[in-house]
C-alpha cells in the first residue's frame, strides 16, 4: 500500500504533461502573417531585422526560409507557435539547414519572435 499511493500520484502528475494538446499545422496561422518590425520607423526603411511571415515562407534575420510545419501549444497567455523552417545554407557542403522559430502573439499588432525563448524580440505589425 505504501508503494501504491506514490505510484498512483506520480502517474496522475505525469499524465497531465502528456495531455499538452499540441496541434500541428501545415502553415503559419493567418493572424500572424504579414510584415513585422522592431519599431514604426523600422517599417518605413529596409530594416534587416524586419520579419515577413506568410503561410509557407519566412523572411528575416535567419534568411528566406520555407515553413515545413508549425506546432501550436496552449499557454496561460495564449497560443505559442514553433515553426520548423528549412533555410538555404551558406555552407557549401550542405544545401539546406533546418531551424526552429518561436512565435508568441503578445497583442493583435505585436508578436515576439526568436530561435528560442531566451532570445525573443518584440515586433509590431507594419501597415
C-alpha positions as CSV (number, residue, x, y, z in Angstrom):
1,X,0.0,0.0,0.0
2,X,2.9,2.4,0.8
3,X,4.2,1.9,-2.7
4,X,0.8,2.1,-4.5
5,X,0.0,5.6,-3.3
6,X,3.2,7.3,-4.6
7,X,2.9,5.3,-7.8
8,X,-0.7,6.4,-8.4
9,X,0.3,10.1,-7.6
10,X,3.3,10.0,-10.0
11,X,1.2,8.5,-12.8
12,X,-1.5,11.2,-12.3
13,X,1.0,14.0,-12.3
14,X,2.9,12.8,-15.3
15,X,-0.2,12.2,-17.3
16,X,-1.1,15.9,-17.1
17,X,2.1,16.7,-19.1
18,X,1.1,14.1,-21.7
19,X,-2.2,16.0,-22.3
20,X,-0.5,19.1,-23.7
21,X,-2.8,19.3,-26.7
22,X,-0.1,20.3,-29.2
23,X,-1.6,20.9,-32.6
24,X,0.4,20.6,-35.8
25,X,-0.4,23.0,-38.7
26,X,0.9,23.0,-42.3
27,X,1.4,26.8,-42.3
28,X,1.7,29.9,-40.2
29,X,-1.7,31.0,-38.9
30,X,-3.3,33.8,-40.8
31,X,-3.4,36.1,-37.7
32,X,0.5,36.1,-37.6
33,X,1.0,36.6,-41.3
34,X,2.3,40.0,-42.5
35,X,5.3,42.3,-42.1
36,X,6.7,42.9,-38.7
37,X,9.4,45.3,-37.5
38,X,11.0,46.3,-34.2
39,X,9.5,49.8,-34.4
40,X,7.3,52.0,-36.6
41,X,10.4,53.7,-38.1
42,X,11.8,50.3,-39.0
43,X,8.7,49.6,-41.0
44,X,9.4,52.6,-43.2
45,X,13.0,51.6,-44.1
46,X,14.5,48.4,-45.4
47,X,15.5,47.2,-41.9
48,X,17.4,43.9,-41.9
49,X,15.9,42.9,-38.6
50,X,12.3,43.0,-40.0
51,X,10.4,39.8,-40.3
52,X,7.9,38.8,-43.1
53,X,5.6,35.9,-42.3
54,X,3.5,34.2,-45.0
55,X,1.6,30.9,-44.9
56,X,4.6,28.9,-46.1
57,X,7.5,31.3,-46.0
58,X,9.6,33.3,-43.6
59,X,12.0,36.1,-44.5
60,X,14.1,37.7,-41.8
61,X,17.4,37.5,-40.0
62,X,17.6,33.7,-40.5
63,X,17.2,34.2,-44.3
64,X,14.5,33.3,-46.7
65,X,13.1,30.0,-45.5
66,X,10.3,27.6,-46.2
67,X,7.9,26.7,-43.4
68,X,7.8,22.9,-43.1
69,X,5.2,22.8,-40.2
70,X,4.0,24.8,-37.2
71,X,3.3,23.4,-33.8
72,X,0.7,25.2,-31.6
73,X,0.9,24.8,-27.9
74,X,-1.6,26.4,-25.5
75,X,-0.3,28.5,-22.6
76,X,-1.9,30.7,-19.9
77,X,-1.2,33.8,-22.0
78,X,-2.4,32.5,-25.4
79,X,-1.0,30.1,-28.0
80,X,2.7,29.6,-28.5
81,X,3.9,28.6,-32.0
82,X,7.0,26.9,-33.1
83,X,7.7,26.9,-36.8
84,X,10.1,24.4,-38.3
85,X,12.0,26.2,-41.1
86,X,14.1,24.9,-43.9
87,X,16.6,27.6,-45.0
88,X,19.3,27.7,-47.7
89,X,22.7,27.1,-46.1
90,X,25.7,29.2,-46.9
91,X,27.9,26.2,-46.2
92,X,28.9,24.6,-49.5
93,X,28.8,21.1,-48.0
94,X,25.2,21.2,-47.0
95,X,22.5,22.7,-49.3
96,X,19.8,23.2,-46.6
97,X,19.7,23.7,-42.8
98,X,16.7,23.3,-40.5
99,X,15.9,25.6,-37.6
100,X,13.0,26.4,-35.3
101,X,11.3,29.8,-34.9
102,X,9.3,30.5,-31.7
103,X,6.4,32.9,-32.3
104,X,4.3,34.3,-29.4
105,X,1.4,36.6,-30.0
106,X,1.6,39.4,-27.5
107,X,-1.2,41.5,-28.9
108,X,-3.2,41.9,-32.1
109,X,-0.4,44.0,-33.5
110,X,2.6,42.8,-31.6
111,X,4.5,39.5,-31.5
112,X,7.7,38.1,-30.1
113,X,9.9,36.1,-32.4
114,X,13.2,34.2,-32.0
115,X,15.0,30.9,-32.3
116,X,14.3,30.1,-28.6
117,X,12.5,31.6,-25.6
118,X,15.8,33.2,-24.3
119,X,16.2,35.3,-27.4
120,X,12.7,36.5,-28.3
121,X,12.5,40.0,-29.8
122,X,9.3,42.1,-29.8
123,X,7.9,43.1,-33.2
124,X,5.0,45.3,-34.2
125,X,2.9,44.9,-37.3
126,X,3.8,47.1,-40.2
127,X,0.9,48.9,-42.0
